[in-house]
Amino acid sequence: MAATVHDLRTVFDVIAAPDTADPWSRPRRHLDVDPATVRVGLPPPAELEFFGDTAMAAAHSAIWSAIESSFHVVSTTLDPFLQAGELLYAGPWVAERLAEFGDFLDHRHDAVLPIIAGIIEGGRRFSAVDVFRAQYRLAELKATVARLFTAMDVLVLPTIGTTFTVPEVLADPIATNTTLGHYTHFGNLLDLCAIAVPSGFTADGRPASAMVLGPALCDDVVLAVAARISRDHPF
């Protein structure tokens, strides 16, 4: 989180280096990017979900028009991304949280919010077979998404489709957070990088935001597109 894309890039230049002590560390790809040549994927409006929030839909329509005037835009589909996102909570990946925090829950159950404890403990219902089946399905979706990225360099989506008040979230935290994560749940599973760019306001005064996503290690491309959106269209 930063005030400008330039600040994010500066921090990223400092911290993005391989760490031999981290088994998940990967070397950064350094790319010299001309935003004018980047192919920006936009899904058709019919595939976007705003959960009945017409003001947010209108705000994003304006964002999309601005992007179309500044970039080489290609049409793409959101479907495989959303299918991957459904695996996050409907599939066995929640068991990974149990592997990390199960011992703590066993000994300090009262220290965890009941709603969070319930989500983590949901991982107990999955078997090893469930995990492998989900991994195979995710591999299929990753292959589909990789083919889509041969025709586009980045994908631009809404960051969120609607907003909620604090009382609305407290009344139904799982449903509201699922809705808020509609365009982000698939990011980690598909090994994507992303940046959210503030992009104006709805007619009723709520903030709107575009999200630029790219394949793993394409951070320079994602940052370049985000910087141009911020520069050319301060909204």
Biotite code that builds the C-alpha atoms (Angstrom):
import biotite.structure as struc

atoms = struc.array([
    struc.Atom([0.000, 0.000, 0.000], chain_id="A", res_id=1, res_name="MET", atom_name="CA", element="C"),
    struc.Atom([1.414, 3.360, -1.016], chain_id="A", res_id=2, res_name="ALA", atom_name="CA", element="C"),
    struc.Atom([0.385, 6.819, -2.111], chain_id="A", res_id=3, res_name="ALA", atom_name="CA", element="C"),
    struc.Atom([1.746, 6.385, -5.654], chain_id="A", res_id=4, res_name="THR", atom_name="CA", element="C"),
    struc.Atom([2.735, 3.602, -8.025], chain_id="A", res_id=5, res_name="VAL", atom_name="CA", element="C"),
    struc.Atom([6.242, 5.118, -8.130], chain_id="A", res_id=6, res_name="HIS", atom_name="CA", element="C"),
    struc.Atom([6.587, 4.565, -4.376], chain_id="A", res_id=7, res_name="ASP", atom_name="CA", element="C"),
    struc.Atom([5.490, 0.943, -4.773], chain_id="A", res_id=8, res_name="LEU", atom_name="CA", element="C"),
    struc.Atom([8.027, 0.406, -7.542], chain_id="A", res_id=9, res_name="ARG", atom_name="CA", element="C"),
    struc.Atom([10.786, 1.897, -5.407], chain_id="A", res_id=10, res_name="THR", atom_name="CA", element="C"),
    struc.Atom([10.039, -0.411, -2.495], chain_id="A", res_id=11, res_name="VAL", atom_name="CA", element="C"),
    struc.Atom([9.707, -3.377, -4.849], chain_id="A", res_id=12, res_name="PHE", atom_name="CA", element="C"),
    struc.Atom([13.151, -2.636, -6.336], chain_id="A", res_id=13, res_name="ASP", atom_name="CA", element="C"),
    struc.Atom([14.598, -2.904, -2.824], chain_id="A", res_id=14, res_name="VAL", atom_name="CA", element="C"),
    struc.Atom([12.817, -6.016, -1.565], chain_id="A", res_id=15, res_name="ILE", atom_name="CA", element="C"),
    struc.Atom([12.413, -8.141, -4.730], chain_id="A", res_id=16, res_name="ALA", atom_name="CA", element="C"),
    struc.Atom([15.493, -10.327, -4.553], chain_id="A", res_id=17, res_name="ALA", atom_name="CA", element="C"),
    struc.Atom([15.909, -14.100, -4.107], chain_id="A", res_id=18, res_name="PRO", atom_name="CA", element="C"),
    struc.Atom([16.262, -15.295, -0.526], chain_id="A", res_id=19, res_name="ASP", atom_name="CA", element="C"),
    struc.Atom([18.183, -18.556, -0.286], chain_id="A", res_id=20, res_name="THR", atom_name="CA", element="C"),
    struc.Atom([16.703, -19.169, 3.169], chain_id="A", res_id=21, res_name="ALA", atom_name="CA", element="C"),
    struc.Atom([13.129, -18.986, 1.822], chain_id="A", res_id=22, res_name="ASP", atom_name="CA", element="C"),
    struc.Atom([12.006, -22.184, 0.020], chain_id="A", res_id=23, res_name="PRO", atom_name="CA", element="C"),
    struc.Atom([9.323, -20.212, -1.857], chain_id="A", res_id=24, res_name="TRP", atom_name="CA", element="C"),
    struc.Atom([11.630, -17.447, -3.101], chain_id="A", res_id=25, res_name="SER", atom_name="CA", element="C"),
    struc.Atom([11.984, -16.917, -6.858], chain_id="A", res_id=26, res_name="ARG", atom_name="CA", element="C"),
    struc.Atom([14.228, -14.575, -8.861], chain_id="A", res_id=27, res_name="PRO", atom_name="CA", element="C"),
    struc.Atom([12.585, -11.434, -10.160], chain_id="A", res_id=28, res_name="ARG", atom_name="CA", element="C"),
    struc.Atom([12.113, -10.891, -13.884], chain_id="A", res_id=29, res_name="ARG", atom_name="CA", element="C"),
    struc.Atom([13.373, -7.442, -14.906], chain_id="A", res_id=30, res_name="HIS", atom_name="CA", element="C"),
    struc.Atom([11.344, -6.138, -17.833], chain_id="A", res_id=31, res_name="LEU", atom_name="CA", element="C"),
    struc.Atom([11.645, -2.890, -19.780], chain_id="A", res_id=32, res_name="ASP", atom_name="CA", element="C"),
    struc.Atom([8.015, -2.029, -20.451], chain_id="A", res_id=33, res_name="VAL", atom_name="CA", element="C"),
    struc.Atom([6.420, 0.442, -22.845], chain_id="A", res_id=34, res_name="ASP", atom_name="CA", element="C"),
    struc.Atom([2.795, 0.743, -21.645], chain_id="A", res_id=35, res_name="PRO", atom_name="CA", element="C"),
    struc.Atom([1.714, 1.761, -25.159], chain_id="A", res_id=36, res_name="ALA", atom_name="CA", element="C"),
    struc.Atom([2.527, -1.734, -26.411], chain_id="A", res_id=37, res_name="THR", atom_name="CA", element="C"),
    struc.Atom([0.925, -3.670, -23.559], chain_id="A", res_id=38, res_name="VAL", atom_name="CA", element="C"),
    struc.Atom([-2.149, -5.715, -24.452], chain_id="A", res_id=39, res_name="ARG", atom_name="CA", element="C"),
    struc.Atom([-4.825, -5.129, -21.804], chain_id="A", res_id=40, res_name="VAL", atom_name="CA", element="C"),
    struc.Atom([-7.449, -7.828, -21.426], chain_id="A", res_id=41, res_name="GLY", atom_name="CA", element="C"),
    struc.Atom([-10.984, -6.734, -20.536], chain_id="A", res_id=42, res_name="LEU", atom_name="CA", element="C"),
    struc.Atom([-13.810, -9.243, -20.030], chain_id="A", res_id=43, res_name="PRO", atom_name="CA", element="C"),
    struc.Atom([-17.178, -8.437, -21.610], chain_id="A", res_id=44, res_name="PRO", atom_name="CA", element="C"),
    struc.Atom([-19.515, -6.431, -19.350], chain_id="A", res_id=45, res_name="PRO", atom_name="CA", element="C"),
    struc.Atom([-21.886, -9.398, -19.127], chain_id="A", res_id=46, res_name="ALA", atom_name="CA", element="C"),
    struc.Atom([-19.209, -11.344, -17.206], chain_id="A", res_id=47, res_name="GLU", atom_name="CA", element="C"),
    struc.Atom([-18.733, -8.634, -14.578], chain_id="A", res_id=48, res_name="LEU", atom_name="CA", element="C"),
    struc.Atom([-20.679, -8.893, -11.337], chain_id="A", res_id=49, res_name="GLU", atom_name="CA", element="C"),
    struc.Atom([-21.650, -5.853, -9.283], chain_id="A", res_id=50, res_name="PHE", atom_name="CA", element="C"),
    struc.Atom([-24.189, -7.595, -7.044], chain_id="A", res_id=51, res_name="PHE", atom_name="CA", element="C"),
    struc.Atom([-26.986, -5.187, -7.876], chain_id="A", res_id=52, res_name="GLY", atom_name="CA", element="C"),
    struc.Atom([-24.823, -2.122, -7.213], chain_id="A", res_id=53, res_name="ASP", atom_name="CA", element="C"),
    struc.Atom([-25.701, 0.039, -10.217], chain_id="A", res_id=54, res_name="THR", atom_name="CA", element="C"),
    struc.Atom([-23.633, 2.993, -9.016], chain_id="A", res_id=55, res_name="ALA", atom_name="CA", element="C"),
    struc.Atom([-20.489, 0.843, -8.854], chain_id="A", res_id=56, res_name="MET", atom_name="CA", element="C"),
    struc.Atom([-21.262, -0.637, -12.272], chain_id="A", res_id=57, res_name="ALA", atom_name="CA", element="C"),
    struc.Atom([-21.580, 2.871, -13.740], chain_id="A", res_id=58, res_name="ALA", atom_name="CA", element="C"),
    struc.Atom([-18.294, 3.963, -12.166], chain_id="A", res_id=59, res_name="ALA", atom_name="CA", element="C"),
    struc.Atom([-16.494, 1.004, -13.694], chain_id="A", res_id=60, res_name="HIS", atom_name="CA", element="C"),
    struc.Atom([-18.061, 1.664, -17.068], chain_id="A", res_id=61, res_name="SER", atom_name="CA", element="C"),
    struc.Atom([-16.319, 5.045, -17.007], chain_id="A", res_id=62, res_name="ALA", atom_name="CA", element="C"),
    struc.Atom([-13.053, 3.405, -15.963], chain_id="A", res_id=63, res_name="ILE", atom_name="CA", element="C"),
    struc.Atom([-13.317, 0.896, -18.800], chain_id="A", res_id=64, res_name="TRP", atom_name="CA", element="C"),
    struc.Atom([-13.922, 3.684, -21.344], chain_id="A", res_id=65, res_name="SER", atom_name="CA", element="C"),
    struc.Atom([-10.808, 5.489, -20.138], chain_id="A", res_id=66, res_name="ALA", atom_name="CA", element="C"),
    struc.Atom([-8.704, 2.329, -20.370], chain_id="A", res_id=67, res_name="ILE", atom_name="CA", element="C"),
    struc.Atom([-9.949, 1.626, -23.890], chain_id="A", res_id=68, res_name="GLU", atom_name="CA", element="C"),
    struc.Atom([-8.794, 5.093, -24.948], chain_id="A", res_id=69, res_name="SER", atom_name="CA", element="C"),
    struc.Atom([-5.263, 4.592, -23.603], chain_id="A", res_id=70, res_name="SER", atom_name="CA", element="C"),
    struc.Atom([-4.324, 0.967, -24.256], chain_id="A", res_id=71, res_name="PHE", atom_name="CA", element="C"),
    struc.Atom([-4.487, -1.743, -26.860], chain_id="A", res_id=72, res_name="HIS", atom_name="CA", element="C"),
    struc.Atom([-7.475, -3.655, -25.469], chain_id="A", res_id=73, res_name="VAL", atom_name="CA", element="C"),
    struc.Atom([-8.295, -7.289, -26.204], chain_id="A", res_id=74, res_name="VAL", atom_name="CA", element="C"),
    struc.Atom([-11.424, -9.161, -25.178], chain_id="A", res_id=75, res_name="SER", atom_name="CA", element="C"),
    struc.Atom([-10.999, -12.101, -22.826], chain_id="A", res_id=76, res_name="THR", atom_name="CA", element="C"),
    struc.Atom([-13.074, -14.266, -20.513], chain_id="A", res_id=77, res_name="THR", atom_name="CA", element="C"),
    struc.Atom([-13.231, -14.196, -16.745], chain_id="A", res_id=78, res_name="LEU", atom_name="CA", element="C"),
    struc.Atom([-14.713, -17.680, -16.396], chain_id="A", res_id=79, res_name="ASP", atom_name="CA", element="C"),
    struc.Atom([-11.579, -19.779, -15.626], chain_id="A", res_id=80, res_name="PRO", atom_name="CA", element="C"),
    struc.Atom([-10.415, -17.195, -13.108], chain_id="A", res_id=81, res_name="PHE", atom_name="CA", element="C"),
    struc.Atom([-13.712, -17.366, -11.232], chain_id="A", res_id=82, res_name="LEU", atom_name="CA", element="C"),
    struc.Atom([-13.701, -21.161, -11.338], chain_id="A", res_id=83, res_name="GLN", atom_name="CA", element="C"),
    struc.Atom([-10.289, -21.113, -9.658], chain_id="A", res_id=84, res_name="ALA", atom_name="CA", element="C"),
    struc.Atom([-11.583, -18.657, -7.071], chain_id="A", res_id=85, res_name="GLY", atom_name="CA", element="C"),
    struc.Atom([-14.383, -21.050, -6.142], chain_id="A", res_id=86, res_name="GLU", atom_name="CA", element="C"),
    struc.Atom([-11.765, -23.645, -5.206], chain_id="A", res_id=87, res_name="LEU", atom_name="CA", element="C"),
    struc.Atom([-10.334, -21.428, -2.485], chain_id="A", res_id=88, res_name="LEU", atom_name="CA", element="C"),
    struc.Atom([-13.151, -21.836, 0.033], chain_id="A", res_id=89, res_name="TYR", atom_name="CA", element="C"),
    struc.Atom([-15.208, -24.615, -1.554], chain_id="A", res_id=90, res_name="ALA", atom_name="CA", element="C"),
    struc.Atom([-12.089, -26.740, -2.011], chain_id="A", res_id=91, res_name="GLY", atom_name="CA", element="C"),
    struc.Atom([-9.468, -28.215, 0.322], chain_id="A", res_id=92, res_name="PRO", atom_name="CA", element="C"),
    struc.Atom([-7.105, -25.228, 0.470], chain_id="A", res_id=93, res_name="TRP", atom_name="CA", element="C"),
    struc.Atom([-8.708, -24.212, 3.731], chain_id="A", res_id=94, res_name="VAL", atom_name="CA", element="C"),
    struc.Atom([-6.944, -27.277, 5.173], chain_id="A", res_id=95, res_name="ALA", atom_name="CA", element="C"),
    struc.Atom([-3.646, -25.458, 4.628], chain_id="A", res_id=96, res_name="GLU", atom_name="CA", element="C"),
    struc.Atom([-4.761, -22.952, 7.266], chain_id="A", res_id=97, res_name="ARG", atom_name="CA", element="C"),
    struc.Atom([-5.455, -25.843, 9.611], chain_id="A", res_id=98, res_name="LEU", atom_name="CA", element="C"),
    struc.Atom([-1.943, -27.178, 9.011], chain_id="A", res_id=99, res_name="ALA", atom_name="CA", element="C"),
    struc.Atom([-0.564, -23.787, 10.003], chain_id="A", res_id=100, res_name="GLU", atom_name="CA", element="C"),
    struc.Atom([-2.845, -22.913, 12.933], chain_id="A", res_id=101, res_name="PHE", atom_name="CA", element="C"),
    struc.Atom([-4.314, -26.251, 14.051], chain_id="A", res_id=102, res_name="GLY", atom_name="CA", element="C"),
    struc.Atom([-2.029, -26.615, 17.055], chain_id="A", res_id=103, res_name="ASP", atom_name="CA", element="C"),
    struc.Atom([-2.820, -23.088, 18.179], chain_id="A", res_id=104, res_name="PHE", atom_name="CA", element="C"),
    struc.Atom([-6.548, -23.770, 17.861], chain_id="A", res_id=105, res_name="LEU", atom_name="CA", element="C"),
    struc.Atom([-6.186, -26.964, 19.885], chain_id="A", res_id=106, res_name="ASP", atom_name="CA", element="C"),
    struc.Atom([-4.522, -25.115, 22.765], chain_id="A", res_id=107, res_name="HIS", atom_name="CA", element="C"),
    struc.Atom([-5.952, -21.571, 22.511], chain_id="A", res_id=108, res_name="ARG", atom_name="CA", element="C"),
    struc.Atom([-9.357, -22.003, 20.911], chain_id="A", res_id=109, res_name="HIS", atom_name="CA", element="C"),
    struc.Atom([-10.830, -19.227, 23.057], chain_id="A", res_id=110, res_name="ASP", atom_name="CA", element="C"),
    struc.Atom([-8.306, -16.752, 21.624], chain_id="A", res_id=111, res_name="ALA", atom_name="CA", element="C"),
    struc.Atom([-9.707, -17.036, 18.097], chain_id="A", res_id=112, res_name="VAL", atom_name="CA", element="C"),
    struc.Atom([-12.883, -15.363, 16.847], chain_id="A", res_id=113, res_name="LEU", atom_name="CA", element="C"),
    struc.Atom([-15.531, -18.073, 16.496], chain_id="A", res_id=114, res_name="PRO", atom_name="CA", element="C"),
    struc.Atom([-16.212, -17.258, 12.837], chain_id="A", res_id=115, res_name="ILE", atom_name="CA", element="C"),
    struc.Atom([-12.503, -17.580, 12.003], chain_id="A", res_id=116, res_name="ILE", atom_name="CA", element="C"),
    struc.Atom([-12.104, -20.744, 14.050], chain_id="A", res_id=117, res_name="ALA", atom_name="CA", element="C"),
    struc.Atom([-15.063, -22.279, 12.241], chain_id="A", res_id=118, res_name="GLY", atom_name="CA", element="C"),
    struc.Atom([-13.577, -21.519, 8.824], chain_id="A", res_id=119, res_name="ILE", atom_name="CA", element="C"),
    struc.Atom([-10.179, -22.966, 9.740], chain_id="A", res_id=120, res_name="ILE", atom_name="CA", element="C"),
    struc.Atom([-11.647, -26.073, 11.332], chain_id="A", res_id=121, res_name="GLU", atom_name="CA", element="C"),
    struc.Atom([-13.619, -26.668, 8.145], chain_id="A", res_id=122, res_name="GLY", atom_name="CA", element="C"),
    struc.Atom([-10.369, -28.031, 6.758], chain_id="A", res_id=123, res_name="GLY", atom_name="CA", element="C"),
    struc.Atom([-10.812, -31.187, 8.826], chain_id="A", res_id=124, res_name="ARG", atom_name="CA", element="C"),
    struc.Atom([-13.453, -32.524, 6.428], chain_id="A", res_id=125, res_name="ARG", atom_name="CA", element="C"),
    struc.Atom([-11.083, -32.891, 3.472], chain_id="A", res_id=126, res_name="PHE", atom_name="CA", element="C"),
    struc.Atom([-9.074, -36.002, 2.640], chain_id="A", res_id=127, res_name="SER", atom_name="CA", element="C"),
    struc.Atom([-5.773, -36.358, 0.793], chain_id="A", res_id=128, res_name="ALA", atom_name="CA", element="C"),
    struc.Atom([-7.763, -37.571, -2.207], chain_id="A", res_id=129, res_name="VAL", atom_name="CA", element="C"),
    struc.Atom([-9.762, -34.328, -2.135], chain_id="A", res_id=130, res_name="ASP", atom_name="CA", element="C"),
    struc.Atom([-6.521, -32.352, -2.163], chain_id="A", res_id=131, res_name="VAL", atom_name="CA", element="C"),
    struc.Atom([-5.113, -34.197, -5.168], chain_id="A", res_id=132, res_name="PHE", atom_name="CA", element="C"),
    struc.Atom([-8.356, -33.898, -7.110], chain_id="A", res_id=133, res_name="ARG", atom_name="CA", element="C"),
    struc.Atom([-8.445, -30.158, -6.456], chain_id="A", res_id=134, res_name="ALA", atom_name="CA", element="C"),
    struc.Atom([-4.798, -29.812, -7.456], chain_id="A", res_id=135, res_name="GLN", atom_name="CA", element="C"),
    struc.Atom([-5.506, -31.566, -10.747], chain_id="A", res_id=136, res_name="TYR", atom_name="CA", element="C"),
    struc.Atom([-8.453, -29.251, -11.386], chain_id="A", res_id=137, res_name="ARG", atom_name="CA", element="C"),
    struc.Atom([-6.385, -26.199, -10.520], chain_id="A", res_id=138, res_name="LEU", atom_name="CA", element="C"),
    struc.Atom([-3.641, -27.369, -12.892], chain_id="A", res_id=139, res_name="ALA", atom_name="CA", element="C"),
    struc.Atom([-6.226, -27.508, -15.689], chain_id="A", res_id=140, res_name="GLU", atom_name="CA", element="C"),
    struc.Atom([-7.406, -23.983, -14.892], chain_id="A", res_id=141, res_name="LEU", atom_name="CA", element="C"),
    struc.Atom([-3.816, -22.695, -14.693], chain_id="A", res_id=142, res_name="LYS", atom_name="CA", element="C"),
    struc.Atom([-3.187, -24.080, -18.174], chain_id="A", res_id=143, res_name="ALA", atom_name="CA", element="C"),
    struc.Atom([-6.338, -22.373, -19.474], chain_id="A", res_id=144, res_name="THR", atom_name="CA", element="C"),
    struc.Atom([-5.338, -19.056, -17.894], chain_id="A", res_id=145, res_name="VAL", atom_name="CA", element="C"),
    struc.Atom([-1.789, -19.368, -19.268], chain_id="A", res_id=146, res_name="ALA", atom_name="CA", element="C"),
    struc.Atom([-3.239, -19.697, -22.766], chain_id="A", res_id=147, res_name="ARG", atom_name="CA", element="C"),
    struc.Atom([-5.313, -16.553, -22.193], chain_id="A", res_id=148, res_name="LEU", atom_name="CA", element="C"),
    struc.Atom([-2.165, -14.663, -21.217], chain_id="A", res_id=149, res_name="PHE", atom_name="CA", element="C"),
    struc.Atom([-0.605, -15.467, -24.589], chain_id="A", res_id=150, res_name="THR", atom_name="CA", element="C"),
    struc.Atom([-3.148, -13.058, -26.094], chain_id="A", res_id=151, res_name="ALA", atom_name="CA", element="C"),
    struc.Atom([-2.923, -10.398, -23.367], chain_id="A", res_id=152, res_name="MET", atom_name="CA", element="C"),
    struc.Atom([-0.200, -9.098, -21.080], chain_id="A", res_id=153, res_name="ASP", atom_name="CA", element="C"),
    struc.Atom([-2.412, -7.989, -18.191], chain_id="A", res_id=154, res_name="VAL", atom_name="CA", element="C"),
    struc.Atom([-6.025, -8.370, -17.140], chain_id="A", res_id=155, res_name="LEU", atom_name="CA", element="C"),
    struc.Atom([-7.949, -5.416, -15.729], chain_id="A", res_id=156, res_name="VAL", atom_name="CA", element="C"),
    struc.Atom([-10.909, -6.026, -13.418], chain_id="A", res_id=157, res_name="LEU", atom_name="CA", element="C"),
    struc.Atom([-12.822, -4.183, -10.716], chain_id="A", res_id=158, res_name="PRO", atom_name="CA", element="C"),
    struc.Atom([-11.091, -4.580, -7.364], chain_id="A", res_id=159, res_name="THR", atom_name="CA", element="C"),
    struc.Atom([-14.480, -5.122, -5.724], chain_id="A", res_id=160, res_name="ILE", atom_name="CA", element="C"),
    struc.Atom([-17.977, -5.273, -7.155], chain_id="A", res_id=161, res_name="GLY", atom_name="CA", element="C"),
    struc.Atom([-19.722, -3.501, -4.305], chain_id="A", res_id=162, res_name="THR", atom_name="CA", element="C"),
    struc.Atom([-19.154, -2.225, -0.765], chain_id="A", res_id=163, res_name="THR", atom_name="CA", element="C"),
    struc.Atom([-20.630, -3.011, 2.641], chain_id="A", res_id=164, res_name="PHE", atom_name="CA", element="C"),
    struc.Atom([-21.056, -1.132, 5.881], chain_id="A", res_id=165, res_name="THR", atom_name="CA", element="C"),
    struc.Atom([-19.421, -2.445, 9.047], chain_id="A", res_id=166, res_name="VAL", atom_name="CA", element="C"),
    struc.Atom([-22.819, -3.554, 10.459], chain_id="A", res_id=167, res_name="PRO", atom_name="CA", element="C"),
    struc.Atom([-23.512, -5.469, 7.236], chain_id="A", res_id=168, res_name="GLU", atom_name="CA", element="C"),
    struc.Atom([-20.198, -7.297, 7.516], chain_id="A", res_id=169, res_name="VAL", atom_name="CA", element="C"),
    struc.Atom([-20.743, -8.097, 11.197], chain_id="A", res_id=170, res_name="LEU", atom_name="CA", element="C"),
    struc.Atom([-24.201, -9.457, 10.428], chain_id="A", res_id=171, res_name="ALA", atom_name="CA", element="C"),
    struc.Atom([-22.892, -11.920, 7.822], chain_id="A", res_id=172, res_name="ASP", atom_name="CA", element="C"),
    struc.Atom([-19.086, -11.900, 7.637], chain_id="A", res_id=173, res_name="PRO", atom_name="CA", element="C"),
    struc.Atom([-18.686, -14.966, 5.436], chain_id="A", res_id=174, res_name="ILE", atom_name="CA", element="C"),
    struc.Atom([-21.141, -13.894, 2.736], chain_id="A", res_id=175, res_name="ALA", atom_name="CA", element="C"),
    struc.Atom([-19.914, -10.300, 2.620], chain_id="A", res_id=176, res_name="THR", atom_name="CA", element="C"),
    struc.Atom([-16.241, -11.249, 2.495], chain_id="A", res_id=177, res_name="ASN", atom_name="CA", element="C"),
    struc.Atom([-16.951, -13.815, -0.207], chain_id="A", res_id=178, res_name="THR", atom_name="CA", element="C"),
    struc.Atom([-18.578, -11.053, -2.231], chain_id="A", res_id=179, res_name="THR", atom_name="CA", element="C"),
    struc.Atom([-15.691, -8.651, -1.587], chain_id="A", res_id=180, res_name="LEU", atom_name="CA", element="C"),
    struc.Atom([-13.219, -11.303, -2.762], chain_id="A", res_id=181, res_name="GLY", atom_name="CA", element="C"),
    struc.Atom([-15.061, -12.106, -5.973], chain_id="A", res_id=182, res_name="HIS", atom_name="CA", element="C"),
    struc.Atom([-12.296, -10.605, -8.133], chain_id="A", res_id=183, res_name="TYR", atom_name="CA", element="C"),
    struc.Atom([-9.351, -11.524, -5.892], chain_id="A", res_id=184, res_name="THR", atom_name="CA", element="C"),
    struc.Atom([-9.842, -15.052, -4.500], chain_id="A", res_id=185, res_name="HIS", atom_name="CA", element="C"),
    struc.Atom([-8.245, -16.643, -7.536], chain_id="A", res_id=186, res_name="PHE", atom_name="CA", element="C"),
    struc.Atom([-5.099, -14.512, -7.475], chain_id="A", res_id=187, res_name="GLY", atom_name="CA", element="C"),
    struc.Atom([-2.924, -16.635, -5.196], chain_id="A", res_id=188, res_name="ASN", atom_name="CA", element="C"),
    struc.Atom([-4.179, -19.979, -6.508], chain_id="A", res_id=189, res_name="LEU", atom_name="CA", element="C"),
    struc.Atom([-3.363, -18.987, -10.098], chain_id="A", res_id=190, res_name="LEU", atom_name="CA", element="C"),
    struc.Atom([0.003, -17.501, -9.071], chain_id="A", res_id=191, res_name="ASP", atom_name="CA", element="C"),
    struc.Atom([-0.790, -13.997, -10.296], chain_id="A", res_id=192, res_name="LEU", atom_name="CA", element="C"),
    struc.Atom([0.556, -10.594, -9.292], chain_id="A", res_id=193, res_name="CYS", atom_name="CA", element="C"),
    struc.Atom([-1.762, -7.612, -9.024], chain_id="A", res_id=194, res_name="ALA", atom_name="CA", element="C"),
    struc.Atom([-2.097, -3.970, -8.073], chain_id="A", res_id=195, res_name="ILE", atom_name="CA", element="C"),
    struc.Atom([-5.248, -2.051, -7.180], chain_id="A", res_id=196, res_name="ALA", atom_name="CA", element="C"),
    struc.Atom([-5.444, 1.487, -8.565], chain_id="A", res_id=197, res_name="VAL", atom_name="CA", element="C"),
    struc.Atom([-7.851, 4.073, -7.078], chain_id="A", res_id=198, res_name="PRO", atom_name="CA", element="C"),
    struc.Atom([-10.081, 5.111, -9.967], chain_id="A", res_id=199, res_name="SER", atom_name="CA", element="C"),
    struc.Atom([-12.539, 7.743, -8.887], chain_id="A", res_id=200, res_name="GLY", atom_name="CA", element="C"),
    struc.Atom([-15.836, 7.510, -7.073], chain_id="A", res_id=201, res_name="PHE", atom_name="CA", element="C"),
    struc.Atom([-19.343, 6.254, -7.550], chain_id="A", res_id=202, res_name="THR", atom_name="CA", element="C"),
    struc.Atom([-22.164, 8.785, -7.977], chain_id="A", res_id=203, res_name="ALA", atom_name="CA", element="C"),
    struc.Atom([-22.998, 8.324, -4.290], chain_id="A", res_id=204, res_name="ASP", atom_name="CA", element="C"),
    struc.Atom([-19.446, 9.046, -3.144], chain_id="A", res_id=205, res_name="GLY", atom_name="CA", element="C"),
    struc.Atom([-17.900, 5.612, -2.599], chain_id="A", res_id=206, res_name="ARG", atom_name="CA", element="C"),
    struc.Atom([-14.398, 4.862, -3.929], chain_id="A", res_id=207, res_name="PRO", atom_name="CA", element="C"),
    struc.Atom([-13.989, 2.770, -7.072], chain_id="A", res_id=208, res_name="ALA", atom_name="CA", element="C"),
    struc.Atom([-10.839, 0.895, -7.998], chain_id="A", res_id=209, res_name="SER", atom_name="CA", element="C"),
    struc.Atom([-9.418, -0.930, -11.006], chain_id="A", res_id=210, res_name="ALA", atom_name="CA", element="C"),
    struc.Atom([-7.161, -3.932, -10.508], chain_id="A", res_id=211, res_name="MET", atom_name="CA", element="C"),
    struc.Atom([-4.353, -4.838, -12.901], chain_id="A", res_id=212, res_name="VAL", atom_name="CA", element="C"),
    struc.Atom([-3.354, -8.512, -12.848], chain_id="A", res_id=213, res_name="LEU", atom_name="CA", element="C"),
    struc.Atom([-0.533, -10.335, -14.590], chain_id="A", res_id=214, res_name="GLY", atom_name="CA", element="C"),
    struc.Atom([1.246, -13.697, -14.499], chain_id="A", res_id=215, res_name="PRO", atom_name="CA", element="C"),
    struc.Atom([3.775, -14.425, -11.769], chain_id="A", res_id=216, res_name="ALA", atom_name="CA", element="C"),
    struc.Atom([6.942, -12.298, -11.871], chain_id="A", res_id=217, res_name="LEU", atom_name="CA", element="C"),
    struc.Atom([5.472, -9.824, -14.378], chain_id="A", res_id=218, res_name="CYS", atom_name="CA", element="C"),
    struc.Atom([5.352, -7.145, -11.709], chain_id="A", res_id=219, res_name="ASP", atom_name="CA", element="C"),
    struc.Atom([7.118, -4.600, -13.927], chain_id="A", res_id=220, res_name="ASP", atom_name="CA", element="C"),
    struc.Atom([4.375, -4.873, -16.562], chain_id="A", res_id=221, res_name="VAL", atom_name="CA", element="C"),
    struc.Atom([1.618, -4.608, -13.965], chain_id="A", res_id=222, res_name="VAL", atom_name="CA", element="C"),
    struc.Atom([3.280, -1.598, -12.343], chain_id="A", res_id=223, res_name="LEU", atom_name="CA", element="C"),
    struc.Atom([3.755, 0.139, -15.704], chain_id="A", res_id=224, res_name="ALA", atom_name="CA", element="C"),
    struc.Atom([0.089, -0.234, -16.638], chain_id="A", res_id=225, res_name="VAL", atom_name="CA", element="C"),
    struc.Atom([-1.017, 0.911, -13.192], chain_id="A", res_id=226, res_name="ALA", atom_name="CA", element="C"),
    struc.Atom([1.258, 3.950, -13.409], chain_id="A", res_id=227, res_name="ALA", atom_name="CA", element="C"),
    struc.Atom([-0.181, 4.951, -16.777], chain_id="A", res_id=228, res_name="ARG", atom_name="CA", element="C"),
    struc.Atom([-3.755, 4.557, -15.524], chain_id="A", res_id=229, res_name="ILE", atom_name="CA", element="C"),
    struc.Atom([-2.920, 6.758, -12.538], chain_id="A", res_id=230, res_name="SER", atom_name="CA", element="C"),
    struc.Atom([-1.104, 9.342, -14.665], chain_id="A", res_id=231, res_name="ARG", atom_name="CA", element="C"),
    struc.Atom([-3.412, 9.598, -17.654], chain_id="A", res_id=232, res_name="ASP", atom_name="CA", element="C"),
    struc.Atom([-6.699, 9.174, -15.815], chain_id="A", res_id=233, res_name="HIS", atom_name="CA", element="C"),
    struc.Atom([-6.559, 10.554, -12.274], chain_id="A", res_id=234, res_name="PRO", atom_name="CA", element="C"),
    struc.Atom([-10.393, 10.304, -12.273], chain_id="A", res_id=235, res_name="PHE", atom_name="CA", element="C"),
])
